[in-house]
């Protein structure tokens, strides 16, 4: 395929892509996640079990895949390279040896046994357990004049029966062999997305475009591009280098060097991750940023709201004539490597926590402190801060581009707004 365009729908903590799987097709909505590789779906109408997922018990997004109702569904085998990848064993033969493969069949890659069940963990502590499965995936192939449905046979994904804190499936958009763009042949090209504003969360009538292939990266040189940083320790993730954060028109804070480079163990850098909702920054830099913001803001602070929500800076903002009077919030800009300056839209960092009351509304800063730890990324650029901007993953040139825009208007122009 040269190009593919799929709609993304916003929910309260991410963006969903619809997977059209199986024969006959079953449509399962999953998170689009640039911070992982595995694509997986909940399996089993009654048997799928998610622990610590009470908020999603009645969610309409929790459609499950029934493999027994698909005539083209197959278990992946021990001969598959995906089986080795998912188990990440010190010895790639170990899982299939446990499944009963003999040494001779392993060496000849002829063992007919199914790939053993796997467990897959996420940085935030989520865990999924399932089996590697292959089935037909249908996607929308696009050229300059038309869109057609293309069948991708034997697409490999996780058929997951039990999870911890992962109620909805995930389409992994990382750079590993298991990832969605890798299996569709787009890792040599790239992809782009334009995330809708948070106010469209759970609105079924509007979606934003996920574009893959030549169409995503051609004629995009007017964007600001920062290089993708590569680390041998975590080669499948998208890292960029943050060098400073601007507050208002004058104050620029240099960030720790760890946000723009890696240590000898491969830790550091800023991970750009659509699967993490809010941007996370390390201490003590994060507290320094909070102090600078608080000094610049004159609205009454709402300490009790901070205790209730867990966010660190909340303020009472006037609401007059159906308009937020929030001009006193300073601008926030991210300065990346290659002289890239990204001024965040104001709604991407101070956001209303509820409906107005007594001609005022409480707005909170939607950044968070990075969890303690001296391994992995030093910071994370989350999806909430990526709203209303086109972000281009130019994987051929190993760079990521940014262009602020009204993603709802862009979606409307591309026919993704239902009337």
Secondary structure, DSSP 8 states (H G I E B T S, - for coil): --EEEEEEEEETTEEEEEEEETTTTEEEEEEEETT----EEEB-TTT-EEET-GGGTT-TT---B-GGG-TT-EE-BTTSHHHHHHH--SSTTHHHHHTT--HHHHHHT---SB---EEEE-TTS-EEEEEEEEEEEEEEEE-SS-EEEEEEEEEEEEEEEEEES--S-EEE-SSSTTSHHHHTT-TTTEEEEEB--GGGTT-TTB-EEEEEEHHHHTT-TTSEEEE-B--STTTTS-EE-EEEEEETTTEEEE--GGGTSB-TTS-BSEEE-TTSSSEEE-TTHHHHHHHHHHHH--SEE-HHHHHHH--S-EEEEEEETTEE--TTS--EEEEETTTEEEE--GGGTEEE-S--BTTEEEEEE-EEE--S-SSS-SEEE-SGGGBTEEEEEETTTTEEEEEE--HHHHHHHTT-B--
